[in-house]
Structure formats: structure tokens, C-alpha cells
Amino acid sequence: MEKIMNVILVDDEPLARKLIRGFLQSDSRFAVVAECGDGFEAIKAIKQLKPDLIFLDVQMPRLNGFEILELLDEPPPIIFTTAFDEYAIKAFEAGAIDYLLKPISPERFDKAIQRLFSQNTSSKIAVPALNANWSGTQRIVVKNGADVRIIPLNELVYIESMDDYVKLHTEKERHLKKQPLQQFEDQLQSSGFVRIHRTILLNTAYLQKIEPMGKDQYVALLRNGQQLPISRQGYQRLKLSLGV
């Protein structure tokens, strides 16, 4: 007898969940074990029920679909469901089985199910490199045990490299996140962040002035009075970014 796959539906639109639930009810290989209308509710249900498959919307309140993936240690197979086609590349880079555009037709849904069973569903989903640019508001999600902290980019003063981790510095808090500094640099260059040192990515909105500290040596003086070292290459990057 074929194993029944337990499924969780994650979408803030009840009608969208009802449509997918209706598709699945006609297929004896699936059992819908939970429906979630927001990201935090979804994370709780996924960790508790450990589903075999998730139908996941991209744009939702509180946490978007990619942020949910980032907060899961070992995500199960994912089929994205969304009205926005611009996230398709990111979805497949994250290892999604399929990417269904709303309104979803029965024929297109059936193709996604065929793709699900034609692939190795035990393979792991890749955690996205960074979620900051995958939602309307730019932010970074940090997990500390069971606690989840959402940091808007405009509150982030600088990011400091610490081996395989980075330390995220706001004016009031510090958070560790397991991710290379290079990934943040690649994603945040267009958001006013500049690599001023091998270990430091600075939000230039918090830069007050650049002060010399000897021949070819400089420090960044921040609005809160803090000083950060600037390398030679970092100084050139800063000048280019600031247009000086």
C-alpha cells in the first residue's frame, strides 16, 4: 500500500487553501493535516506535525514563504503557490518542487503532483541565501532557539564577520546568524551597505564622518560615536559609494 503523504497548506487566503484542499481530496495519496494563515502559525505546525509536503504561499503577513524556509532546520518538499511570478527563480534555487501561479487550474496542479512523484522527495530543500529582497519590506530574520526576530534593514548599523557566522549590530541589540558576510554584501550593495573592512559591512546611513588615523589609515565614526576600522580597499569603496 502506498504511503499517504501528510500535507500542510500555508496561505493567508482561505479561498486559496480551499481550492488546493479540494484538489487533494480527490487523490488518496494525500491527507491535509493542517492549514495555516500566517508564517508563525506555519512554523509551529510544521515543527509539530513534520509534514511530507507543504503548499506554501510567498507573500503573507508577518513572515513570507522564503522567511519560513529559512527558519526551518530541514524543510520538507515545497510547492509554492503565489500570484507573483517574479519569485520563481528564487523558488527553484531554493529547491522547490514546483511554482504554481494563481489562479491554479486543475491541469497545472496535476502537473505539479506528477513532478513531485517523479523527483526524489526525500532530498532536502536548500535554505535561501538571504530573504531581505524577497518581500516588499527589506528585513532580515534571525532565529534564536524558539524566538524569531525580524530586523528591518534600516535598523541595521553594521554586520560583522565571525567565521561561519555574522553578528548583526543594531543600535540596541546584537544577533548572531549563521551565514557568510559575502552573501550579505552581494545582496545589500544596492541598499546602502558597503564593505569597509574584511570583516565589516557598514550601513552608510549611520556613517557620520571618516577620520584619518595615520598614513593611508582611516576610521568610520558612526552617529552613536562608535568607531570602525576602514581598510584601504574599504576606503575606496566608501568614496565610490558616497560619490566623493
N, C-alpha and C positions, 0 to 999 in steps of 0.2 A: 504493500500500500504506500502511495506517495505521501511524503511528509507534508503536512499543512504548514504554510508559511504564515506566521503571525505578522500583522501589518499595523503600523500606526500612521494615521493621516494627520498632517500638520499644515493647517491653512487657517487664516483668520476669517475666511468667508465660509459660512455654514453651507451655502448652496454648492460651493466647490467641493467641499467634503462629501456632501450628499451625492453628487454626481459620481465621484470616484468610488464611494461605498457601493453605489448601485452597480457600477461596472464589476466590482469584485464579488458581489453577492452571487453573480451568475457563474462564478468559477470556484469549484470545490477545493482548489489548491490553496485558497487564501481564507484567512479569518481576521477581520478587523478587531483588534484588541483595545484600541484607544483612539480618540480623536482629540486634537489639541488646537486651540485657537491663538496661542502665542508662544514665543520661544522658550520662556522659562517653564511653562507648563509642559512643553515638549521635552525638554531636557530631563525633567523629573520622571516623566512617563517612560522615556527611552531607557534611562538607567534602571528603572524598576522592572520593566517588562522585558527588556532585551529582545526587541522585535527582530524578525528576519529581513524586514523590508520597511522602508519609510517613503511615503509620498510627501515631499517637502516643498512648500511654497518658498519663494525667495523674499519678497517684500512683505514683512509683517511687523506689527507693533513690538516694541521692546527689544527684540533680537531678530535679525534677519536670518535667512536659511544658512548662509555661509558662516555666520557667527555661531549658530547652533552646532554646525560641524566642528568648528574649532574647539568648542567646549566639551566635545565627546572624545573619550580616550580611544575607542575603537568603533567608529561608526559602522553600522550595517550597510548593505547596499541601499543606494538612494536613487529615486526617480524624482527629479524636480518638476514642479507644476507651477507655472507662472504666466502672467500676461505680458512679461517683458522679455524680448528676445535678446537684449544686449548682454545678458549674463550667461549665455550659452557656452561660450568658450571657457569661462571660469568654471562652469559646472563640470564640463568634461575634463578639464585639467584636474579637478578635484576627484575624478574617478566615478562620476555619476553614470548610472546605467543608461539613463535617457533624460531628455529635457522636453517636457510637454508644454506647448503653448496653449493657453486658454483662448477661446472655448475648446475643450478637448473632445474630439469626435471618437466614437466607438472604434473606428478603424485605426486611428492613430494610437489609441490606448492599447489595442490588441498588439500592435507592432512593438510597443514598449515592453509588454509582457513576454513576447517572443524573444526580444533582445535579452531580457532578464534571464530566461532559462537557457539561452544559447551561450551565455557568459558564465564564468566561474563565479558564482555568487558568494563564495567564501573569501574572495580576495578583498583586501582591506581598502577602504576609501582613504584617499590622501587628504591630509589636513591642508586647507588652503594656506598659502604663504602669508597673506595679510588680508584682513577684511575691511580695511579703512576706506577703500574706494568702491566698495560693493554695496553701499547704501547711500541714500540721499544725504544723510548727515555723516561727516567723516568722524570716525571714532575707532578706538582700539579696545578689544575685550580682553580682560585679564581674569584668570581663574586662580583662586587661592583656596584649595580644599573645596568645600561646598559653596564658598562665596564667589560671586561673579561681580566684577567691577567694570563699568563702561566708562572709558576715558575719552572725552571729546578731544580732538587734536589741538584745538585752540587752548586747552588747559595743559598741554604737554610742553614743558620747558625744554628738556633735552633728554636724549636717550643715550645711555652709557653701556658699552660692550663689556660683558663679563663672561669670557669663554663662550660656552654654548648658549648663554642667557644674555638678556639685556636687562638693565634697570631703567624703568620709566620714571622720570622725575617730573612731578607737578610741583606747584608752589607749596603744597601742604602734605603731599604723600609720595611714597616710593613703592613701586611694584616690580616684581621680577616676572619675566616672561621668557620661556624657552624658545628663542628664535634668534637667528644671526642678525647682527646690526646691518649687514649688507642688504638684507631683504627690506628692511625699513628704509634704507637710503634709496633703493631702487623705486620704492612705491611713493615716497613722500617728497621727492625733489620738487614736484610741482606744487607742493603745499607749503613752501617756505622753509623747509628743513635743509640744512647744509652740513656736510661732514667737515667739521673744523679741526678734527684730530682723528687719529687712527681709531680711537675708542669713543668718540663723541659725535653725536648728530644733534645739532642745535636748531631749535625753532627760532628763526631770526626775529620774530615778533617780540621776543623777550630780550633782545640784544640792545643795550643802552649805548655802548661805545667800545671801540677797540683801542687798547692801550699798548704802547711799546714796552718791552721788558728786556732791553738789551739789543744787540745787533741781530737783525732778522728774527727776533722773537717777539711774540705778541700774546696778549691775553684778552679774552672776551669778558667785558664787565656787563653783567646782567642787571635787569631792573631791580632785582632784590638785593643787589650788592655782591652777589656771588661771582667768583672769577673762574674761568675755564681756560685751559691751555689751547693755543692755536698753533698748529704745525705750519710749516712753510706752504705745503700744498693746500692746507685748510685756509690759510690767509688768501691765497689766490682764488679759491672757490668762493670765499666770502665776498671779496671785491667784485667778482663777476656777478654774484647773486644780487649784491646791493647796487650794482651799476656805478662803482667808484673806481 
